Amino acid sequence: MYLGLVPLTINTKWALEFTGNGKVVESLVKIRRLPAERMLDKMIASGLATEQDMVRIAECLVQFYKKLSPITITHANWIHNFEHEIEQNKKILNHYPRLLPKLTVLKLCAE
């Protein structure tokens, strides 16, 4: 269950902290995990998920996606955007060499 966003900060000693006073480096989604036996895959596998459950889930997803504006993007633009995001992530990660060595960043962002 979605509960909100929590800032991940970095302090002057280069340590990451939740809701610290340092620079915000990421926003994390705070959730409450459902009990394992209530997860959809377990419910389906155990035969406890009903057709009514599936309809409710589908209706919820339909309402969510209906609220979104449609986008049109070409394959080439999608690839360009994806590569741009990788470059941006690389730049951000390289700002914190004490936390993540440059070689690790290069490996993470390699093709």
C-alpha positions in Angstrom: 0.0 0.0 0.0 1.4 3.4 -1.0 2.1 5.7 1.9 4.1 8.5 0.4 7.6 9.7 -0.5 10.6 9.8 1.8 13.7 11.8 0.9 17.1 10.0 0.8 19.8 12.5 1.8 23.6 12.5 2.0 25.3 14.1 4.9 28.6 15.8 5.2 30.3 12.5 6.0 29.0 11.0 2.8 26.5 8.7 4.6 23.1 8.2 3.2 20.2 8.9 5.6 16.4 8.7 5.4 14.9 12.1 6.0 18.2 13.6 7.0 19.2 17.2 6.8 21.7 16.8 4.0 21.3 17.2 0.3 18.4 15.1 -1.1 19.8 12.6 -3.6 16.6 10.6 -4.3 13.0 10.3 -3.4 12.0 6.8 -2.2 8.5 5.4 -2.3 7.3 4.4 1.2 4.9 1.4 1.2 3.3 -1.0 3.6 3.9 -4.5 2.3 0.9 -6.8 2.1 1.1 -10.1 3.9 2.7 -12.7 1.5 -0.4 -14.8 1.5 -2.4 -11.8 0.2 -0.1 -11.1 -2.8 -1.8 -11.6 -6.1 0.5 -14.3 -7.3 0.0 -16.3 -4.1 -3.8 -15.8 -4.3 -3.9 -17.1 -7.9 -1.5 -20.0 -7.2 -3.6 -21.1 -4.1 -6.9 -20.8 -6.0 -8.1 -18.1 -3.6 -8.3 -15.3 -6.2 -11.8 -15.1 -7.6 -13.1 -13.8 -10.9 -14.6 -10.9 -9.0 -11.1 -10.1 -7.6 -9.7 -10.0 -11.1 -12.5 -7.8 -12.3 -11.9 -5.3 -9.4 -8.1 -5.2 -10.2 -8.8 -4.7 -13.9 -11.3 -1.9 -13.2 -8.8 -0.2 -10.9 -6.1 -0.4 -13.6 -8.5 0.9 -16.2 -9.4 3.9 -14.1 -5.7 4.6 -13.4 -4.7 4.5 -17.0 -7.8 6.4 -18.2 -6.5 9.4 -16.2 -3.2 9.5 -18.0 -2.8 11.5 -21.1 -1.9 9.4 -24.1 1.6 9.8 -25.5 2.9 9.1 -28.9 6.6 8.2 -29.2 8.6 6.7 -31.9 11.0 3.8 -31.3 13.9 6.1 -32.1 12.7 8.7 -29.6 12.2 6.1 -26.9 15.8 4.8 -27.4 17.1 8.4 -27.4 15.2 9.2 -24.1 16.4 5.9 -22.5 20.1 6.7 -23.4 19.7 10.2 -22.1 18.4 8.9 -18.8 21.3 6.5 -18.5 23.7 9.5 -19.1 21.9 11.6 -16.5 22.1 8.7 -14.0 25.8 8.3 -14.7 26.4 12.0 -14.0 24.5 11.9 -10.8 26.2 8.7 -9.6 29.6 10.1 -10.4 29.0 13.0 -7.9 29.4 10.5 -5.0 32.7 8.7 -5.6 33.1 7.8 -2.0 29.8 5.9 -2.1 30.1 4.4 -5.6 33.5 4.0 -7.3 33.6 5.4 -10.9 34.4 1.9 -12.3 31.2 0.6 -10.7 29.2 3.4 -12.3 30.7 2.7 -15.7 29.8 -0.9 -15.4 26.3 -0.1 -14.4 25.8 2.3 -17.3 27.6 0.1 -19.9 25.6 -1.0 -22.9 
